[in-house]
Amino acid sequence: MGLGILLHGINSNLEGEMELIEAVLDTVKSGKKTPTDIEKILIEMSYSETEASVVRTGLMARMTELGLVNRIKKGRNVFYEAM
């Protein structure tokens, strides 16, 4: 199944998910690549600190599985890169 079809399904059936994916991809592409950077964007989108952490974890896992981002671990630090 193609990525375009999957993203279309997400956009059609999961309200708000595509907006989150686009916001995170824009954030990562702009050079803000840490979990904290991503959580800050989610907080700006009206999530609490706790919600932002949970949303980031799930969203980044889904985006990694879809091949949209790559998770890089350097020592104890985690960074994301857009694919």
N, C-alpha and C positions, 0 to 999 in steps of 0.2 A: 504494500500500500504506500502511495506517495505521500511525502510530507505535506504537500499542498492540500491533499484531501483531508489529512488529519487536522491541519490547522483550520480548514474550512469547517469541519465538524465541531472543533472546539469553539470557534467563533459563533456558530449557529446554535449550539446546545448548552454552552457553559457561560452564563451571563457574567460578564466582567473579566473572565479568564484571559481573553485576548488582549484586553487593555493592560492587564498586569504583565503579560508576556512582552508586549511592545515596550512598556515602560522600563522593564528590567533590561531588555536588549539594548535600548537606547542608553541606559545607564552604563552598562558594561562597555559598549562601544565608545562611550565618551571618556573612558579611562577609570571610571569608578568601579572597581572589580572585587571589592571585599564584601563579605557578608554584612558588615556594618554599613557600608555604602548602600547596599540594596535595601536594608531595613530602614534607613533614613528616607529613601524614596517612598517606601510603603507607608511610613508614618505620615509623610506629606500627603499621602492619598487617604488619610483619615483612619488608619489602623493604629491601635494602641501599641506600645512597645512589645507587649507579650504577643499580641496578634501578629505583628509584623514578623517576629521571629518564627512563629509557626507557619505563617503564609510563605515566608521566604524558603523555609526548609522544604515544604511540599512543592512549591513552584519550581525551585531549582532542580529538584529530583525529576519532575516531569520534563522540564526543559532539557536536562541532560539526556534523558531517555529518548527524547525527540531529536536529539542531535543539534539542538540550537545553541547550547553552551557546553564548554568543557570545564570540568573542575580540576584545578591544579593545586596540589598540596606541596608546600615548601616548608619543611620542618613542621611546626605547629600552625603555620598560617595557611589559609585557604584563599585562593583567587579564582575568578571565573574569567573565561575568554569566550567571545562570540565565535561561533563556527562559521 
